[in-house]
Amino acid sequence: MTNLDLQNRLLPLLESGCTVLAESQRFVHQVQRQFRLKRIEHGKSGWDTPKIYTLNRWMENFWTDSWPEELPASSFLLRWRYLKEILDETQPPEPVSAGLELVQLLDESFEQCLRYGIDPAGSREVSRMFEWRAEVWRSFEQKLAATGLFHPAKLPAGIIGQLASLERPADSAKMAFVGFEFAGDWEKRLLYDLQKKFGAVFFALPAGDALPERLVYSDPEQEIIGLMENLLASLREHAPHEIAVVLGDSEFYGPAVSNQLLEILGEPVRGEWAAYNLCPDPTMSGHSLYSAAVMPMRFALSGEKRGDLFSFLCSPYYGFFSRWNRRLSLWDKNWRQRGAERGLDLLLSEVSDNDYYVAENASDIRYSTTDAPHPAPDVQHLTSEIRKAIAPFLAIGMQAVSKWTEALRHAWKSLEFPVLANELDQITWENLVQIISELETVIGDSRLDAREFLEILGAAAGRTRIQKSGFEDAGIQVISRLDARGLFFRKIFIPGMVSGSFPQPARSLPLLSSSERLKVLGGAIESQFAFAGSLYSNLLAAAPQIVLSRPLIAQDGEIRIPSPFWIKEGEREIEPVIPWRHELPAMQRARWVQQSFSEASVQSPVESVKSSCEPDASEFQIQLPPGFDSISVSQLQSALLCPARFFFQHFLGLETLAEFEPGITPLERGRCIHAILALFVSRAMQRLKESRVDREDLAGLLKKTVLDVVGPRLHETIWQVEYERLTGESGLPGLLLKWLDAEWDKMLDGWSWTAVERPFEGLRINGCKASLKGRLDRIDSHPEHGMICWDYKTGKLPRRTEVIGENTQPQLPAYLFALSRGKVAGTPKTAENCGAGFVELSSPGNMKHQVVFDPGEDHDAFLKGWEKDVSAVLNSIFAGDLSPRRLKEGRPCKEQCEFKGVCL
């Protein structure tokens, strides 16, 4: 049975007047469309609306039609107000601090408890935290009841009470339910009561048996390119609305797919002629217009930094600044030259009416205000308006929310905000105006400081999704995996089938006990896995043609583990392609690809060829294009080894032709061990949080993890040998069990696993425009000794001189630099007592922890010197000097470099 069969079974029921309840609005819309087309096909009116609703919409309508004395408190701002008032009187236990984040956690925990049949005041955990939660809930419930309200999650329970006194509610003579296998406890009770009392029928979402095509790409960029080519090729066989892209990881693939469709097909035309139809954009808080709207506040609250003020002045959303953009862009240069880094008064005092600079032909020419080629801006008027816009948010103290909104509105009006560029800007602005109005209406008299006001405004914006107008059934459908439940297409593409995306990690529910999290969907990895399994089964019923894809590595170069639902048998590896070199009809429609063609065609030919076979440094001077303002640690290593190597490998993308190696290659073995340890440590950290675990428990979990990763390849003899090498045999411990013994000893000394596979980005290098990004294999912490990050090495460890003296192995210094600067996700912003080291995992006989930077020592002086050296190398490269290191040092090249043939 397919989803189409399911929809066809519903059509006769809807024709007979049956009320159908479903889970998603998109499913409702598709069935409504099928219903109308079927009626038109039989010569009937297509305007009749079938009685199919989402459960939430039906409950809202039912409750409203019953003329209730109480209403659900649907406004988050109202719930926030009541919870904040309660927290002002009932302080949380230490070390938890009362604030907006805690209010959001409380609101979410109450919703999850009520939805899954958990009494928020009835936890069996003996803990001050849960006693406090119960106390807050009772006060919260009383406040809501006093104003004729109740928590929205209690709506199903209220309707059940209403049904008990009704013989037959309206529109319930005949009912059917579609899906709801993972509905909340009270939602299921409501549905079963309706079934028991009125004979409703349940329809489970079908599990399909389609055989998907499985494509493996080298990285996400290649995967997106392949997706675009396959999408447009599919239009030769199917209408656009019969094709869908289902996003498992909307956060990454949503913008990536959207941007490529925009480049290739242009803006989606409104209405039924749309080329594609995107899933809802990110929340309003992520839109550029919202970021621009709160720039005056963020500048004031983030330390009055020069960069924040310059971003504010250059924002295209403020019409007041637009007429002087060219001149305002020179203010930042003046501030840099004069060392003005922060402080509104200091920054604005450095701007004068007497003179200003105009950049012309890459040189600075000073003009007076009288002989300048263009009228100079009225600097006094400019600075006055900037001060007026920002000054209210510099005030220290509490004000009513209505005062803050008034100040924000005044800043927008005086600086001519917003200048709208497109429909999405218009929709975002309308939503922002609505949120400001709701803030004034609901919590206008609440007293907050500027930071709290910005937080509550951001929280409200973060709950608002924005969506361009258009028909859902027009164009290629780009939808989330939840929206895909029950839908039917002719062909669907599902990119990003990797672990961590499908299924997703367990949800963080810190205010729920371990036993309560087990009852909440997604609260434990088991329920996430079960839910993902159900989603996957239904996706196989969504289309006769299904294309799954995954990348081998992530954007940062780290290995991506396939989804547990990925079947390796029959997968097809796709060779990397380059849009301007290979025949790619879809990508060659993109503007940036066409521009690369035009630029290549106008490049001047080489005027002369030197007779000497030995090049000099001048031949390696080029102009690097934009796009290298952020480099990975691996790219940095190439740059430190040799600028020419960096150019060949990371700019031109040259790779050596790999030679055949019997057995498991070192690269594949390293990837396997990294994948095993990442998965094992993640699982072990969760288990250590939930219960007491001894060494034998961890050993069992480690063996299971090894089997999970290596298992699909154990039919190959070489992988059977590798499995024994890792886990051991006949009393001899394997490599990973020896590693676990060493880790257990460290745990007994007080060390604990803190994080695994943690990325960092935007790590600024002093004196250099480039920022650094990378990923740390693991971070450990000790209550006395601090933190240490570990880099797994499955080959020979770098020599200490290579790391510290020669600076050709920058991994550990870079990781230590990121950790000590607080740039690693999930670690303190200002970290002290940081260290770094290698874990050698080459063989059972060569397993050791080698601390290179002891967390008990001060490494600040070393890092400053390292940062200076790195900055010098990168600045030279970005200035266009890509000459080989051997030419700079005046020596023959002795390195075993794979680019020697190209370089010489």
N, C-alpha and C positions, 0 to 999 in steps of 0.2 A: 504493500500500500504506500502511495506517495502523498505528499501534501495536496496535490491536485485532486486525488481521489477523495481526500478528507473534505476539501472545499465543495466538491461536487455532491457529497452526501449531505452537506449542510443546506444547499440551495433549495431542495424540496421542503425542508423544514421551515426555512424562512418564507417560502412561498405560501405555506399553510398558516403563517402568522406566529410561528414559534419565536420565542425570545432566546437568542444565543448570547452567552457571555464568553468573552475571550480574554487573553492576557495582554495583548499589545494592540495599540491603535493602528499600526501599520497592517496587521493581519485583518483587522476590522475593515479597513479601507479596501484591501485587495478583494475580500469576500463581497463587499458592497459593489465593487466594480464588476465582478463575475456575475452577481445577481442581476444587475442592470443589463449587461450584455445578453444574458440568457433570456430575459424577458423581451428584449428587443428582437432577438432571434425568433421568438415565438409570436411576434406581432403584438406584444403588449406594451404598455407604457413603461418607459425606462426611468421615469421620475419618482416612482414609488420607492420609499426608503425602507429597507429591511430592518427588522428589530434585532440588530446585532450591536453590542456595546462591549467596551472593556468593563471588567468587574468594577474598577474604581468609578467609572462614569455612572454605571447602574446604581451603585451604592449611594453616590451623591444625589442622583435624581430621586431614588426611593426615599432617602432621608428627608430631602427638601419637600417632597410631595406629602409627607406624613405630618407636616406642620409641627415639628418637634419643639420642645421647650428649651432644648440645649443644642448647640452647634459645635462642630469640630473646630478647634483652634488651628486653622490651616496656616496662619501667618507665622513664619519663623521669627519675625521681629517681635511679635507679641509674646511668643514663648520665651524668647531671649530676655525680654523685659522682666517677666515673672521670675525666671530662673536667676537672673542677676540680682533681683531684690532678695531672693531667698539666700543666695550665696553671700550677700552682704551681712546677713544675720547668722548664717550657718557656715562657718569657715570649713574648708576641706581639711582632712588630716595631712600633716606634713609628710613629705616635702611638696605635695601638690599645691599649686597656687591658683587662686580664683582668677579667672579671666575668660576672654571670649572662647579660647580653645577648649577650656573645661566645660563651658556652657554648651558648645557644639557636641562634645563627647557625651555629655549628659542627655541632651536631646536625642542623639542617635541611639544611645543605650536604652532609653525609655521606649523608643520606637521599636527596637529589635525585641526587647523583652515583651512588650504588649503584642507584637505581631506573632511571636512564636510561643505564646501561652506561658510566659514567665512572669511571675509577680515581681515587679521592681523592688518591692519592699519585703520580699520573702526569701532572700538568698540564704542558703544554709551555711555559707562560708562564715567562719568566725573571724571577722576582720573588721577593724575600725572603718576601713574604706567602704565596705558593704553596709555597715550600720549607718554610715553617713549618707550613702546613696538612698537607703530606705527612708531616712528622715527627710531628705530633700524631696523625694517622690511624694510623700504624704503631704508636705507643705504645698508642692506644686499642684497636686490634684485638688487640694482645697481651694487654692487661688483660682484655678480654672472654673471649678464648680460655682464659686461665689459670683462669677460674672457670666454664668450660663454657658460655659464652654467645657469641652473635654478634649483629651489628646486625640488627634486624628486616627491614630492606630487602633483606637477603641471603637471605631465606627462599625466594623463587622459585628462586634459583640452587641452594640446597641441595636443593630438591625435584627439580630437573632431575638432579642427581647421583644421587638415590635412584631416579629412574625408569630410569636407565641400567642398573641392576642388577635391575630387576623385569621379569618377562614381561608381567604384566597386573595393575596395581594394583586394589585393591578399588573397586567402584562406578565403574569406568572402562570397562566392556564397551561401553557406548554413551554418548557424551557430545555435548553441544552447547554452544556459546558464543554469548552475546548481547552485541553491542556491542564494546567494547575497542578502538575505533579509535584512542583516545588513551592507551592503556595504556603503562606504563613498558617499557623495553627488555627487562628480564629477565622481566617478566610476559608479554610477547608471545612471548619465546623458549619459556617454559613452555607456553603455549597451542599454539604451533606444534609443539612436541615431542609433546604429547598428541595433536594432530591427526595427525601423521605416524605415530606408533606405534600409535594405537588408532582411527584413522578418525573423529575428532571433526568436527563440522560447525559452521561459523561462520554466525551470523545477524547481519547488519549492522542497526543501528537505521535504520528507514525515514526517508526524506525526504518530507515530506508536501506536498500541493498545495492545502491549504485557503486560502481567500481571507479573511484576517482583516479585521475592522472596525477602523478607526484613528480614535481620538478624541484631540483636542488640547485640553488644559485650560490655564487661565491660570497656575496655580501648583500645587504639590503638594497643598495643602489642598483645593483644588477637585477635584483628581484623586481624592483619597481619598473625598470626598463622592460624586462620581459613581460610583466603584467600589462603594460601599455601596448606592447606589440600584439599580444594575444587578445586583448580586449578589442582593438580595432579590427583585427583579423576576424573576430567572431561576428562583427557586424555584417559580414558578407553572407552569413547563414541565418542570423536572427535579428529581429527588430531590437532597437536599443533597450526598450523597457523589459525585454525578455532576458536581459543579462544583468547579473548582479555581482558586486564585489563585497564579500563579507569580511569585515575587519575584526580579527581576534584581538589585536592591540591597537585600539583607536587612537591612543595618544601619539604613537609614532606614525602608523600607516595612514591615519586620517589626513594630516597635513601633507604628507608625502604624495599620496594619491591625488589629493585635491590640487596641489601645485602642478603636478604633471598634466592632469586633465586640462587645467587652465592654460598651460603652455601649448598643448597640442590642439585642443579644440576651442580655446577661447572661453570667454564668459558664457555660462549656460544661459541660453535664451529663455525668457520667461514663458510660462504656459506649456501647452502640449507639444511645442516644438523644441523643448529643451534637449540638449545633447547628452546631459548627464544630470543626476539628481543626488546631491551629497547628503550624507547623514548630518544631524545637527552639528553646528560648529562647536568649538570648545565653549566653556562657560564664558559669560560676559567679562569676567575678571581677567581673562586671557586675551581679550581683544585690544588692539592698539589704541582705539579711541578711549576706552576706559583708562588705560595706562596714562594716556595724555591728560585725561580729565583730572586725575589726582596728582599730577606732577607737582603743583605748588605745595601740596601737603607732604608729599614724599621728600621733596627737597628740604623742607623745614624740619622733618622728623628724622632724617637720615644723616644729620650732621652738617647740613648746608654745604655740600661738596660741590666743587667746581664742575665736575662732570655732570652732576644732576641738573645744575642750573643751565649748562650749555645744552643738554638734551631738551630741557623745557623751552629754551629760546628757539631751538631749531625744529620744534614739532610742527608739522604741516597742518595740524588741527587748529592752531591759533592764528586767526587771520590778522591780528594786530601786528605780529612779527613778520608776516610774509613779505611785506614790501621792502624790508631791510635785511632779508636773509643773508645776502652776500656779505654785508658789512658786519652783521652780528656774528657770522662765522669766524671773523678775525678777533673777536673778543677773547676767545679761548686761547688763541696764540699769545695775546698780550698777557693774559693771566699766567700762562706757563712761563713766559720769559721773566715775569716779575715774581714768580714763586707764590702767587696767590692761589691757595688750594681750597680754602673753605671760609665760610662766614659771609653772609649776604652783604653786610655793610662794607667789608673789605673788598669783596669782588666788585661791587658796583662803584666803589670809590676809585678803582683802578681804571675806570672808563671816563674819558674826558671829552669835552666839546672841542678842545683845542686842536687835536689832530686825530687821525685814524689812518689805518693802512689799507691799501688796495693791492692785492696780489696780482701781478701781471707778468706773463712770460716767466713764471717761476722765480721772480725776484720781487722784493718788497720796495715800493716807492712811497715815500711820505708826501701826503698832500695836506695843505691847510684847508680849513673849512670853506675858504673863499675861492680857491682855485682848483678844487676837486672836480674831476670830469663828471661826477654825478652828485646830486644834492646829498649832503650828509644828513644822517638821521638826527632828530632832536633828542640828544642823549639824555638831557635832563628830564624830558617828558617820558622817555622810555624807562629810565631807571625809577622814576616816580611810580609809574603804573606797575612795574615789576614788584616794587616794595609793597604797594597797596594789595596786590594779589597774594603775596606770601606772608606778610606781617601777621595776619590774624592767626596763622597756624604756628607761629613762633611763640605765641603767648603760653605761659606756663600756668596751668590751673584748669578747673572744671568749668564747663559751660553747658547750657542746654543744647540738645541736638539741633533744635531749630536755629540756634545761633550759628552753629557750624555750617548747616546747609545754606543759610543766608550768606555767609562769607564765601562759600564755594560758588554760589550762583553769581555773586557780585564779581568774583574773579573771572568767571566764564564770560560774563557780559562785557566787562571792560576790555578784555583781551580778545573779543570776537570769537569765542569758542562756541560751537565747533564748526570747522570747515569740512563739510561732508563730501566724500569722494565717490561713494557708491551706495547701493541698496543696503549692504551689510552695515555700513556706518550709520545709515538712517535708522535701521532697526535697533542697533545698539544704543543710539542716542535716545530713542523713544523709551527703551527699557530703563535706561539710566534716569531719565526724567521721572518715570513711574516709581523707581526705587527711592529717589529723593523725596518724592511726595509721600510715599508710604512711611519713610523714616519720620517725617514731620507729623504725620497723622497718628502713628502708633506709639512712637517713643520720643516725640518732639520735646517733652518736658524733662526727659531723663538727662542727668548731668554727667558728662563724660569729658575726659581730656582729649586732646587732638589725636593722640595715638589710638585711643580706644574708639574714637569716631571713625578713623580710617579703617580699623579692623572690622567694625560692624558693617561699614559700607562695603568692604571687600568680601565679607562673608555673604551678604545679600547678593552681591554681583556674582559670587561663585556658585550660587544656587540657581542662577538664571541662565538658561541655554538660549542661544540665538540661532535662528534658522532663516535662510533666504526663502522668499515666497516661490511658489511653483507647484506643479502637480506631482504627486508621489509616483504616479504611474507613467511618467514621461521620462525618456532618456535612460541611460545606464544607471542602475540603482547602486549607490554606495551606501551600505547599511552596516549597523553593528551586529554582532553575533546574536544579541538578545532580540533585536528587531526581526531577525531572519526566521525565528521560530514560527512554523506553520505556513510560511510563504512558499510560493512556487514560481520557478523561472525555467527557462530552457537551458541556461548555462550559468554556473556560478564559479567565481574564483575566490579562493580563500588563502591569502598570503599570510606569512608569519606563523606557520605551524611549528612553534618552538615551545620548549618548556618555559614556564613563567608567564606565557601568554595564553596557552591553551593546554592545561587549565591554568588559571591565575593563582597566585599565592593566596594563602588563607588571609582573611580580612583581619585587620587590627581592631580589636574590640576591648580596649584596656579596662573598661568599667564593668565588664562581664566576667564572671568566674569561669574557670575551665569547664565545669559541668554545664554552665549556661551556654558557652560558645559552641558546645557540641550540638545544641538544639537549633542554633541559628545557621541558616544557609550561608555557607562560605566562612563560617567561624572556625572551621578546622579543614585541614588539607583533604581529609576524606570526603567531606561534603562538597568541596570545590571540585574534586575529581569526579564524584558522582554526577554533579551538575554538568560539568564539561562533557562527560560521557553521554548524557542525555542530549545535550546540544549537538554533539557530533553525530549521533545517530539520526537526529531529525534533519540535520543538514544533508545527510545522504538521501533523504527523501524529498529534498527541495528542488532537485533538477536532475534530468537524465545525464547531463554532462557536468562533471565537477573537476576542477583543477586545483589541487593543493600545491603550495610552494613553501619553501623555507630557505633562509640563508645559512651558509656554513659558519659564518662569523658575523659578529655584530658590527656596528659602525665604528667602535673603538678597536676593532681587531680581535676581540675575544671570541672564543669558541661558543657557538650557540648549540645547546643540547636540543635534539628534536622533541616534539611533543610526544607524550606516551601513546597518543593515538596514531602516530605516524608509523606506517609499515614500510620498512626499508625495501622489501622485495618489490621489484618493478619500478623503483624510483629512477629518474633520469637526470643526470647531471648536465647542466647547461653551461657551455663555455662562455667566459666573459666576452662582452662586446664593447665597442667604442662607437658612440652615435655618429661621429663624423668620419669613421673609417669603414664601418660595416653597413650593409644594406638593411636599414631599419626604417621602413616607411613611416611608422608612427612617430618615432622620435625625431625624424628629420623634418617633421612639421613644426617642431618646437622652435621658438624664436632664438633661443640661445645657441642651438645647433646651427641654424641658418646663419647666425652672426659669425660663428666660428668658421664656416665656409667662406664667407665674404672677407673676413680678416685674413684667412690663409691665402686667398687669391691675390691680395694686394701687397703681400710681403715682397720686399725688394730681393732680387736674386743676389747670390754671392758675386761680388765684383772681381775678386781675385782669389787664387788659391796659393797658399804659401808653398814654396818648393820644399821646404824642410818638412820632414815627417814628424818632427817633434813640435807640438803646439806650444805657444806661450800663454801666459795668464790672460792676456787680452782677449783671446778667443773664447774665454769662458765668462765674458761679461754679457749679461742679458738683462732684460726688464721683466721681472716676475709679474704675472697678472695677479689681481686680487684673489683672495681665497685662502691664503696661507697665514691668516692671523691667528689660527689655532692649530697646534700640532700635537700629535700624540707622542708618548714617550719613545715608541719605536722609531718614529720619524726623527726625534731628537737624537737618538743614538746614531742614525745614519749621518745626520748633520755634523755631529762631533767627530765621527770617524773620518769623514771627508765630504766637503760640500758638493763635489762632483757626484759622489755616490747618492747623496740626497736628491740631487737634480735628476739623475737617471731613474732612481727607484720610485720616488714619491711625486715627482712632477711629470716626467714622461711616462711613468707607469711601466717601465721595462722590467721584465722578469726573465730569469734563466729558464731554459727548457729543462725540466726535471728529468733526471736519468732514472731508469728502473732500478729499484732496490728490492731485493728479495726480503720477504718477511714484513714486519711492521716497521715503517719508517720512523725515525726519531720524532718527526713532527707529529705523526699520528699518535705515537705513544704518549707524547707530551700532552696532546689534546685530551686523550682518554683519561690520563691521571688527573689533569686539571678538572675535567668534568666530574669525575668520581668524587674528588675531595670537595668541590664546591657543593655538590648535591648532598654529600654525607654531612658536612659541617652544618649546612642549613637544617637538615633533618635533626641532627643531634642537638643543636641549639634549642630547637623547639621542644624536643623531648626533655632536655635538662631543665627547661622552664616549668614543665608540667609535673614532673615527678622526680624522685630520687633515682639516679642511674649509676650503675657501677661499671667497671671496666669491661666485664663480660657482656653486658647489655650493649655497650658501644661497639664491641667487636662483632657481635651479631648483626647490628645495624650496618656496620661497615661492609661486612660480607654481602649482605642483601643489596646494598647500594652498588657494590662492584658488579654483582650479578645483573642488576637492573640496567647498568650501562653497557656491560660487555656481553650480556646474555644473548642479544640478537645475532652475535657473530660467533657464538661458541660452536657452530657447526664447522668452522674452519679450525684446522689443527693448530695453526700458529696462535690463534686466540685462546685455545685451550691452554697452551703453554703459558701465554701471557697471564691468563687468569690464575694459574698456579703460582706464577712469579709474584703476583700481587697479593694473593691470600695465603700462600704456603701449602705444604703438603706433608703428610706423615711426620708430624711433630716439629717440622721446620717452619718457623714463622715467615710469612711473605713480606714483601717490601712495605705494604701499607699497614700490616699488623705491627711491624717494627716501628713504623712511624707513629701508630696509635699508642704504643707503649711509651714512646718518648713524650707524646702529647699528654698522656695520663700523668706522667711524672711532673710535668709542668703544671697541670691542674692541681696536683697535691701541694705544689709550692705556692698556690694562690692565683695562678694565671687562669684566665677564662677566655673562651672564644667570644668575641664581641660582634664581629661583622665578617661577611664573606662576599667576595666579588663586588666590592664597593667602588663606584666610579668617582672621578673628580673631573671638573672642567673649569674653564675660566680662571685658571691659576696664573695670575699675572707674574711676569718675570721683570724685575726691576730694571728699568732702562731699556726695555725691549717692547715693541708693540705686540709681539706674539704672546699668546696665552697657552698654557700647557694642559693637556687632558690625558687621562689614563684610567687604569683600574687596578686596585690592590687585591691580591689574591685573598689575603686574610688579615684581620686586625685582632690582636689579643690585648687584654687589659689586666692590670694588677692594682689592687687598692693602694699599694705603697709605691710601686715602681713605675707606674704610668702605663703607656701604651707602646706597642711594638707592632709593626707591620711585617708580614712575611711574604717573600716572593718564592714560589715553588720553582725549582729547577730540576728538570729530568735529565739534564746533561751535565757537563763539567761546570763547576762553579767558576765565575770570573775571579781573577786574582784580585787581592786587595788593592794592589797598585793600579789596576785598571779602573777600579771604582773610585778611589780617592786621589791617586796621584795623576794618572794619565787622563782621567775623565773621559774614557771611551765606553764605559758601561754605566749609563746614567739612571738605570732603573731605580736602584735603592735611594740615591740622593733625591731623585724626583719624587718618589713616594714619601720619603721623610719630609721633604719640603712641603708637599701637599698636606700631610698629616699635621705637621707643626703649625701650618697656617690655617688649620681648621677648614680646609676646602673639600674634605672627603665627606660624602653624604653619610649622615648618621653619626658623625663624631662632633665633639665640642668645637665651637668656632675659634676658640683660642686654647690650643692644647699645649701642655707642658710635659716634660719628661717623656719625649717621644724617641723611639728607636726604630731600627729596621735591620732585617737580616734575611739570609737565604735559608731555604729548606732543601737540602740535596736529596733527590729521590731518583738517583740513577740506577741503583741496584740494592738488594737487601744488605749487601756488605758495605755500601756507601750511602748510608742514610744518616743525616745529621742536621742539626740546627746550628747555623753559623751566624752569630750576631756580629754585624759589621759596625752598626752604630748603637752603642749601649744606651738604653733609655735613661740610665743614671748619670750620663755625661751631658755636658752642654755642647750642642752642635751648631749653635747660632753663628759662630765665626766661620766655620766650615761652609755652611749653607750660603752665607753672604758671598764668600769667595767663589763658590760653585755657581751661584746665580750670576755673578759678574762675568765669569768665563763663558757661561752659556749665552748670556746676553750679547757678548762680543761676537761669538760665532754666528748667532742668528742674525744680528744686525748686519754683519758682513754679507750674509747670504741674501737677506731681503734688499740690500743695497745693489744686488745684481752680481756680486763676486762669487762665482761658482767654480773657481779654479781649483784643481785637485790639490790635496794637501801636499803632495810630493813637490809640486811646483813652488808652493809657498815656502817650503822648507829646503828647496834646492837639493833634492836627493832622489835616487831611483825609487820606484814604487815596489815595495817588498810585500805588501799585503796580499793575501789570497782573496782578491776581489773579483766577483763575477762580472764586473763591468770593465775589466781591464782592456778587453778588446775594443770596446767603444771609446774608452777614455784615451787610449794611446793612438 
